[in-house]
Amino acid sequence: MSTLDYRPFVKPDEVPRLTKAMCRVTLFQYPEFLERLLGIWGPLSREPFKGITDDGNMRQGLYSLAPSAAPVEQAVNAAMAWLASLNEPTRAKVCLPINADEWRHWQNTPLVLRDTQVELETLDDRQRQLALELVQVSLSGMGWERTRRVMESNAFLGEINGLQEIMNRWSFTVTIFGQPSTTEPWGWQLFGHHLALNCFFIGRQMVLSPVFMGLEPDIGDPARRRLFEPHEQAALGFMHSLSESERDRAVLYHSMLTADQPPGRYHPDDGRQVSAAFQDNRVVPYEGLRLGAVGAEQRKRALEIADLFINNLPSGPAAARLGEIEKYLGETWFAWIGKADDINPFYFRIHSPVCLLEFDHHSGIFLANKEPARFHVHTMVRTPNGNDYGADLLRQHYAQGGHQRSHSHDNGKTFHRHD
C-alpha cells in the first residue's frame, strides 16, 4: 500500500469496528467485545511490574537520580490550578497514589473501560484548558504541537466516520498520580485514541515514558508537513547510508504484507509493534543491526532518529535522555521491516538497554485499508529495564529514605515490580 491518499478508504460500511459496539452508550451491552479486550489485557495489567527486557532478566544500574532542569515548578502550579477547579467527587477520581496500578492501564482505543476514568469532554471549558496547561508546560514546544495535532486528528477521524461521540478533541483521560510537589515524586497521565503520555517528576528530574503517539490518517496541509514525516525521512536516510551487508543485517523481512508476517510478528491491533498498551513486561530480544558495528556517520544518524522520539521532552530532560541513549549506543540495535523507498510502508525499531523506540505504518483500524499505508502511523517510546513510569527512580528514591509513607493513600507500598 504505497498511497498517501486516505480518502478512498473512508468506507464505514466496510470496517467491522464501526458498529454499535463502538458506541459508548451501548458498549456494555456487548460483553463479548469487552471480553476480547479485557480478557487479554486484564491478566497482563495485574502482573507485578518488571519492565521490558531483552531476555527476561532486568539489568540493574542503568538509571540514576540526577536533576536535569525539568519544569517541575510550572507543572506543580498547573496541576494544582486544575485540581482546584474540580469538584470534590471529580477530584477524588483523578487523584491516585503515586504507585497506583492504574499507571499501567492506559490503552489505545476510543473507549471508556473503567469507571474511574475522567475524560476531558465531561469537564467544562475552563477545566479542560487548565488540564491541558499541565500537559503543555510539562512538554517541549514540539511535544505540545504533536499532542495537540493528535487530538485534532482524533476529532477529524470521528467526523469522517460519524463517530464524534467517541472520537473528538476531548475524548481523552487525565489522571494525577501522587501529590504534586517540587521535591516528592508525582506524575500525570493523558491517554485516549492514538495518544498516551505518562509523565513522572521527582524534583527537577522527569521521565516521559511510555509514550504512544499515532495518527489515522497522518495528513498535512499547505502550512504543515505530515506529523511523522521527519521520522520517516530520518529512518530512510539511515538505511540509505548503510552498506549492502549492513542493510542485510538490519532488515528482518522485506515485506510489510500481513500474509508475509510469520507467527508472532503481527497483531491486528498493534501491527508489528511489540511495546504498545499492556506490554509492560514483554521480553523483546535484540534484532537486526548492532550499531557498535557501524561507522560514526551511521551512529550519528541513529542518534538523530532517537532525538525525534524523545524531543517531546523539554530541553534539559531531553539532553539528559539523549546522553543516556548515546552512552549505550554501542549496545543499540536497529531493525527494519519492509522496503526502504519513498512510497512503501515500513517498520523500524531502535532498541538498547535504555530505550525501545518503534515506528510502524499500520493497516486500517477505522479506515478500510487492509494492508499498511503511510497515512496510518503508530510510534512508541519505552524505557526498558524498569524505568517506564519512572519506576526505577521511584524505587531508588524510597531506597534512599524517601517519604514512602508521606501520603496515607499510598498504603506504604512501592511501585509493583520485581527486582
Secondary structure, 3 states (H helix, E strand, C coil): CCCCCCHHHCCHHHCCCCCHHHCCCCHHHCHHHHHHHHHHHHHHHHCCECCCECCCCCCCCCCCCCCCCCCHHHHHHHHHHHHHHCCHHHHHHHEECCCCHHHHHCCCCCCCCCCCCCEHHHCCHHHHHHHHHHHHHHCCHHHHHHHHHHHHHHHHHHHHHCCCCCCCCCCEEEEEECCCCCCCCEEEEEEECCEEEEEEEECCEEEEEEEEEEECCCCCECCECCCCHHHHHHHHHHHHHCCHHHHHHHEEECCCCHHHCCCCCCECCCECCCCCCCCCCCECCCCCEEHHHCCHHHHHHHHHHHHHHHCCCCHHHHHHHHHHHHHCHHHCEEEEEECCCCCCCEEEEEECCCCEEEEEECCCCCCCCCCCCCCCEEEEEECCCCCHHHHHHHHHHHHCCCCCCCCHHHCCCCCCECC
